[in-house]
Amino acid sequence: MTLEPDTIPTTIQPCDRNVDLARQEAQRMVDLITTVEAEVSDEDRRWVAQTTYQNFANHINKGFLEYRKSVTETNDFALTDWYGEGSMLRDVLGREYIDMLGGFGLYSAGIRHPKIVAAVKAQLDRSPQYSQEMLDPLRAHLARVIAKLTPGDIQYGFFANSGTEAVEGAMKLAKLYTGRKGFISTLSGFHGKTLGSLSLIGKNVYREPLLPLLEGVRQVPFGDADAVEMVLKSAKMVGDGIAGVVVEPIQGEAGAVVPPNDYWPRLREICDKYDTLLIADEVQTGFGRTGKIFGVDHWDVTPDIMCFGKALGGGVVAMSGFFSTAKIWKCMEPNPFMHTTTTGGNPLACAAALANVTVMLDEDLPRQAAEKGEYIKSKFKVLQEKYPQILQEFRGKGLLLAMVFPTDEIGYKVASGLFSRKVLTAGTLTNARSIRIEPALTVSYEIIDEMLTRVADTFASIDI
Ligand SMILES: *Cc1c(COP(=O)(O)O)cnc(C)c1O
């Protein structure tokens, strides 16, 4: 079923306090949530689409609507998230999309993997959150499972809700352990947007308006181990302490940038030489995405601290964490309350993460990612030969891939062409030169081929 969108007024309404209305509006959505999907009426669907748009304008941020509109280049009003399964997304009005964005890496196991959903539902009927006083079995068990899954002697962990919290925690741990305050990170790197991780990221647009951020952070080009060594060497000479070097194994947000093969082994060597912690931000690369369980597994490197997020919760519950060795973790033992969170690692999130690990291993998601990634790249190569003025380059590992275009303008045309052909990708107006292809690792070859057909159609439609 598809409904024609109505024209939507976007005037901003003043918002006075009205408790009765708050009660009514909350009840209406609760009733809708608890209605079986097949029985949601067309009238209700239209109501959701319209009020979502208005509520974004009035209560979230009008900027998002402008931004979406410019990306879509269609006359439809914004898509309204509603239903998903595997690699298919359906908006509230029934429009179906192929999901090649995978929630930026959130949906590695696909949307609503039945085993992950079942574990979370079962845990929901037992205990959704912790007492905060008793020992929580699922959290302890998950820490053991991840300790066994991670390389080398990584053994202890802390769970939180978002990727940025995992990075913040890793930074606190590095500062506590080393007694130093500086960090080295990379240009175009992404680590999250709370103030600590924001200090690390390598893009002026997000940092500059918020300066001063954390002191003693220096960004160097990604993939350049010599640059890291140079900063460590000069920091040592002038007495600036560097607590850690924070790097993504493969840069995600920057557009699936793969470093030279000797980069990670050299980072390990250099960090050992200067007695600085090596922190791998695996929030996007972890849990199978790049064709190995972790990104650092491509180079057999064991970092001192690893950060996880996104796919960790199986695409069902928000979940993140940071892990380190027994030796480093010892500094958190005298006062375990140095770093805490009320809801991080709650039973629902742990149930999701535990089920996600079983799914990842039972279905060998890393291998699936590796094989499907190679397949897509082989097809990109054919497309590149046919359309060299459009597809300048493609890169990435596993199913963290990107197409790169010669100009923003062409990239933007491809992004909107794919969008109008009902393929969701990570292509935006602000960073149009590359489009990320980051589907569920469970995506079928049939859907991959359909995506490739639509990419070819899009390329064919572009005049250069
Ligand atoms: C997405 C991401 C983060 C931030 O995660 P949030 O859950 O959005 O806070 C941090 N690091 C990397 C590498 C990411 O891709």
The ligand as an ORCA input file, in Angstrom:
! r2SCAN-3c Opt
* xyz 0 1
  C      29.911      6.390     15.004
  C      31.255      6.437     15.570
  C      31.505      6.953     16.862
  C      30.436      7.597     17.694
  O      29.392      6.724     18.016
  P      28.010      7.341     18.529
  O      27.212      6.152     18.953
  O      27.398      8.074     17.365
  O      28.328      8.262     19.647
  C      32.787      6.901     17.349
  N      33.799      6.386     16.622
  C      33.600      5.884     15.382
  C      34.752      5.295     14.634
  C      32.335      5.912     14.801
  O      32.154      5.451     13.563
*
